[in-house]
Amino acid sequence: MHRRYQHINIPTEIVRTLVVIAEMGSFSRAGEKLGLSQPAISAQMKRLQVMVGGTIFERATDGVSLTPKGKLVLASARKLLDANDQILSIGGAVNDSQPIRLGLSSLFAEQFLSAWTAVKHDAGQVYMYSDHSRELAKAWTEGYLDVTCVANPPAEIGAPVFEWNEDIVWVRNRDFVLRYASPVPLVCGPESSPDQPMIAALEKAGLAYRVAFAGADYHVRLAAAAGGIGLMALPARHVAKPLVVAREYYLPALPPLRAGIFVRPVVEPTRVAPIIATLKMLSPPSREDELIA
């Protein structure tokens, strides 16, 4: 028989947040203990309330308290966490050996992996996830990542432990020629960080443009630009044959791309140190004078 909840799973992170809020009696105090922001705590609890079909917490004099439904949910949540910890203990796992959840912008993932796999590390288990920066920032805010490296980080995800600027340039196929008075054909990715500044620069310069190719896959976009379909914006360090830097006089300069490394304060510093050191290697050597540690 088909069950209504067969394909619904409650993330362990949300369950753990619920238990900590109940213990601390406050969203803000729970956030401090878990290294999560107030919006992240609220977002997790709103998601859980939708899942259980009712309010879990209500306002109290000095924080929050559980509703009758919340007390029932809490009892099951504690059992779920106990079962989770017991399963991990079968393999001898302890809290300090839990995987570090690392989020990598697709712009930097390949270079990080190349540097990371070249040497041995003592960071323990590291779960790596790569996506567009916007999705990583959302996952960070909601508490699903311990360390992340993103491009153009939004202000709400907090202060980075390290940041730098990436030079962004126009690239094209070596033989690409733009027809006179024609709109500039662009190769875009809807969530790719350099795209919006690229379009904004063209509009500010009063140049017409058209999207000749759009795709979420970074390598497919590179293939489209290399095939002469249109122009693309890339970090300068990523320009490789058959692509060349487009230096046509009519193309406006592109603003640099800000990149940042973010680490949740509750993560064990000794375990995360080699990850941060490798992420710092992503900063362009030629721009060391502009690094902000």
C-alpha positions, -999 to +999 in steps of 0.1 A: +000+000+000+013+035-009+022+055+021+017+093+022+052+100+037+071+073+019+093+098+000+096+125+027+127+127+049+134+152+077+170+164+075+190+155+106+202+191+108+167+203+113+160+177+140+192+187+159+182+224+157+148+216+171+164+198+201+189+226+208+162+252+206+141+232+231+171+229+254+182+266+251+147+280+251+156+306+225+163+308+188+192+332+192+209+311+219+204+280+198+219+298+168+250+308+189+255+272+200+251+258+165+269+285+146+237+294+127+221+328+120+186+338+133+172+336+097+187+301+093+171+289+126+138+304+116+139+289+081+146+254+095+117+256+119+093+269+093+102+240+071+097+215+099+063+231+108+052+226+072+063+189+074+044+182+107+014+204+098+014+227+128+031+252+151+060+238+171+071+268+192+052+297+207+066+329+222+074+329+259+085+356+283+122+351+278+123+331+245+101+303+231+084+273+245+070+241+229+034+238+219+016+205+226+024+193+191+060+205+196+064+183+226+053+153+207+077+162+178+105+167+203+101+133+218+104+116+184+132+140+174+154+129+204+147+092+195+157+100+159+190+116+169+197+087+193+192+063+165+214+084+142+242+084+168+239+047+175+242+039+138+274+060+136+288+044+167+287+010+150+316+021+129+334+037+158+323+072+148+324+100+173+312+136+171+347+149+163+350+126+133+318+137+116+324+147+080+330+184+073+305+196+047+323+217+021+306+237-006+326+248-036+316+272-063+317+256-097+341+284-107+367+271-083+359+234-078+383+219-103+413+239-091+405+231-054+402+194-062+435+194-081+453+210-051+435+189-025+443+155-040+479+164-046+488+161-009+477+142+021+455+159+047+445+152+083+411+168+081+393+135+085+362+129+063+352+157+041+319+157+021+323+180-009+295+196-028+298+219-059+270+241-072+263+277-083+273+303-057+237+313-051+226+278-041+257+274-019+249+307-001+214+294+005+226+261+018+251+279+041+224+302+055+202+272+063+229+254+081+238+226+056+274+235+051+303+239+075+327+255+051+320+272+017+338+291-010+315+313-031+316+340-057+298+374-051+287+363-016+255+380-004+258+401+028+234+380+048+258+350+049+282+369+072+318+379+071+344+357+053+376+345+069+394+352+037+385+370+004+400+381-028+391+397-062+391+377-095+398+396-127+370+389-152+376+392-189+357+388-222+367+356-241+359+343-275+370+319-302+402+331-319+384+334-352+352+350-339+342+382-357+313+404-347+293+417-376+291+455-378+261+470-359+249+436-348+239+428-311+268+412-292+260+374-289+265+361-254+271+327-239+253+327-205+245+306-175+213+318-157+230+315-123+266+321-133+282+349-113+300+368-141+268+370-163+249+398-146+279+422-145+286+413-181+251+423-191+251+453-169+284+465-185+269+462-220+238+481-210+258+509-193+278+512-225+247+514-246+255+482-266+229+459-279+232+422-271+214+389-274+217+356-256+230+332-282+235+303-258+223+296-222+232+266-202+237+256-166+267+234-172+300+254-171+319+231-195+291+232-221+292+270-220+329+269-225+323+246-255+298+271-269+322+300-266+350+279-281+328+270-310+323+306-319+287+309-308+293+340-288+313+359-261+316+348-225+329+363-193+355+343-174+380+347-146+413+356-163+430+325-149+405+302-166+412+313-202+427+285-221+430+274-258+410+276-280+396+306-262+414+339-262+408+372-244+386+394-265+402+429-267+378+446-291+377+483-284+339+484-281+337+459-252+334+476-218+357+466-189+342+440-166+342+445-128+362+421-107+345+391-091+346+390-053+352+355-038+351+345-002+357+316+022+332+311+050+337+289+080+311+281+107+325+290+141+315+257+157+338+237+134+369+222+150+398+246+139+424+219+136+403+199+112+393+228+090+428+243+088+440+222+058+407+230+040+411+267+045+448+265+035+439+248+002+410+272-005+434+301+000+455+287-028+426+296-051+434+333-048+453+347-078+491+349-071+494+381-090+469+399-068+483+390-034+486+427-025+448+429-026+440+400-005+420+406+027+428+380+054 
